[in-house]
């Protein structure tokens, strides 16, 4: 059955340029796993930091925030005041589980839309990160966004499973 396969094994994502398929696959996989693991997770455990690790709430905020920021840099834009404020608020209690999951789902949709609109000829165009304008390029930002999302997804999975055993 196709839906039991990981996203990357299901074939190309419609409208995504071939070189950006792995980015789309990673983001869709992350969304599916977040959507599968979070129903029923209690809001009262959202900001717990078991053994001092980052909270489930932080990971959910960060998953959305990092996609927003890295895709902004990939467009060649600077972060706006709202994005800087959201960054400063990561890790601070806000919202419910369902609101944070919905925000991540929307951010994945926005990322996929941007991937569909990305011309493969621009992938090696230089881009700068942050105020220091750390040098990278479009594909470097998009791949890092996918990789970073997967990294935090793994941490989120472990923290959720641990907290559910308490």
C-alpha positions as CSV (number, residue, x, y, z in Angstrom):
1,X,0.0,0.0,0.0
2,X,1.5,3.3,-1.1
3,X,0.5,5.3,2.0
4,X,2.6,3.1,4.2
5,X,5.7,4.0,2.3
6,X,7.8,7.0,3.3
7,X,7.1,10.1,1.2
8,X,10.3,9.8,-0.8
9,X,9.3,6.3,-2.0
10,X,6.0,7.5,-3.4
11,X,7.5,9.3,-6.4
12,X,7.8,12.9,-7.4
13,X,5.7,15.6,-5.7
14,X,3.7,17.4,-8.4
15,X,5.1,20.7,-9.6
16,X,8.3,20.5,-7.6
17,X,11.5,20.8,-9.7
18,X,13.5,17.6,-9.9
19,X,16.5,18.9,-7.9
20,X,14.2,20.1,-5.1
21,X,12.2,16.8,-4.8
22,X,14.3,15.7,-1.7
23,X,13.5,18.9,0.1
24,X,9.8,18.4,-0.6
25,X,9.9,14.8,0.4
26,X,11.6,15.6,3.7
27,X,9.1,18.4,4.6
28,X,6.1,16.3,3.7
29,X,7.5,13.4,5.7
30,X,8.0,15.7,8.7
31,X,4.4,17.0,8.4
32,X,3.0,13.5,8.2
33,X,4.9,12.4,11.3
34,X,4.0,15.5,13.3
35,X,0.4,15.1,12.3
36,X,0.4,11.4,13.3
37,X,2.2,11.8,16.7
38,X,0.6,14.9,18.1
39,X,-3.2,14.1,18.4
40,X,-4.0,13.5,22.0
41,X,-0.8,15.1,23.3
42,X,-1.8,17.1,26.3
43,X,-1.4,20.9,26.3
44,X,-0.2,20.7,29.9
45,X,2.9,18.8,28.8
46,X,3.7,21.1,25.9
47,X,6.3,23.2,27.8
48,X,7.8,20.5,30.0
49,X,11.6,20.0,29.7
50,X,12.3,16.4,30.7
51,X,15.8,16.0,31.9
52,X,16.5,19.6,30.7
53,X,15.9,18.9,27.0
54,X,13.9,21.3,24.8
55,X,10.2,21.2,25.2
56,X,7.7,19.8,22.7
57,X,6.4,23.3,22.3
58,X,9.8,24.7,21.5
59,X,10.3,22.1,18.7
60,X,6.9,22.8,17.2
61,X,7.6,26.6,17.3
62,X,11.1,26.1,15.9
63,X,9.9,23.7,13.1
64,X,7.7,26.5,11.7
65,X,10.1,29.3,12.5
66,X,13.1,27.8,10.9
67,X,11.2,27.0,7.7
68,X,9.9,30.6,7.5
69,X,13.4,32.1,8.1
70,X,15.4,29.9,5.8
71,X,12.9,30.1,3.0
72,X,12.9,33.9,3.4
73,X,16.7,34.0,3.0
74,X,16.4,31.7,0.0
75,X,14.1,34.3,-1.7
76,X,16.9,36.8,-1.0
77,X,15.0,38.7,1.6
78,X,15.8,39.9,5.1
79,X,13.7,38.9,8.1
80,X,11.0,41.3,9.0
81,X,10.1,42.5,12.5
82,X,7.4,39.8,12.8
83,X,9.9,37.1,12.1
84,X,12.5,38.5,14.5
85,X,9.8,38.7,17.2
86,X,8.7,35.1,16.5
87,X,12.3,34.0,16.8
88,X,12.7,35.8,20.1
89,X,9.6,34.0,21.4
90,X,10.6,30.5,20.5
91,X,10.6,28.4,23.6
92,X,8.2,30.6,25.5
93,X,4.8,29.2,26.3
94,X,2.2,30.1,23.7
95,X,-0.6,28.5,21.9
96,X,-2.0,24.9,22.1
97,X,-0.7,21.7,20.6
98,X,-3.4,21.9,17.8
99,X,-2.5,25.6,17.1
100,X,1.3,24.8,16.9
101,X,0.7,21.8,14.6
102,X,-1.6,23.8,12.4
103,X,1.0,26.5,12.1
104,X,3.6,23.9,11.1
105,X,1.3,22.4,8.5
106,X,0.7,25.9,7.0
107,X,4.4,26.6,6.9
108,X,5.1,23.4,5.0
109,X,2.4,24.4,2.5
110,X,4.1,27.8,2.1
111,X,7.4,26.1,1.6
112,X,6.1,23.7,-1.0
113,X,4.5,26.7,-2.9
114,X,7.9,28.4,-2.8
115,X,9.6,25.2,-4.1
116,X,7.2,25.0,-6.9
117,X,7.9,28.6,-7.9
118,X,11.7,28.2,-7.6
119,X,13.5,28.2,-11.0
120,X,16.2,25.5,-10.9
121,X,18.5,28.0,-12.7
122,X,18.6,30.1,-9.5
123,X,19.8,27.3,-7.2
124,X,23.4,28.3,-7.1
125,X,22.7,32.0,-6.8
126,X,24.4,33.5,-3.7
127,X,22.4,34.3,-0.6
128,X,23.4,35.7,2.8
129,X,22.1,34.6,6.2
130,X,21.3,37.1,8.9
131,X,22.8,40.4,9.7
132,X,26.3,39.0,9.1
133,X,25.3,37.8,5.7
134,X,26.9,34.4,6.1
135,X,27.4,33.2,2.5
136,X,25.5,30.4,1.1
137,X,23.2,29.8,-1.9
138,X,19.6,29.1,-2.7
139,X,19.9,25.3,-2.7
140,X,22.1,25.3,0.4
141,X,19.3,27.1,2.3
142,X,16.6,24.9,1.0
143,X,18.5,21.7,1.8
144,X,19.4,22.9,5.2
145,X,15.8,23.8,5.9
146,X,14.9,20.2,5.1
147,X,17.8,18.8,7.1
148,X,17.1,21.0,10.1
149,X,13.4,20.1,10.1
150,X,14.3,16.4,10.2
151,X,16.8,17.0,13.0
152,X,14.1,18.7,15.2
153,X,11.5,16.2,14.2
154,X,13.7,13.4,15.6
155,X,14.1,15.3,18.8
156,X,10.4,16.0,19.0
157,X,9.5,12.4,18.5
158,X,11.8,11.3,21.3
159,X,10.5,14.0,23.7
160,X,6.9,13.2,22.9
161,X,7.4,9.5,23.5
162,X,9.2,10.1,26.7
163,X,6.5,12.5,28.1
164,X,3.7,10.1,27.1
165,X,5.3,7.4,29.3
166,X,5.1,9.6,32.5
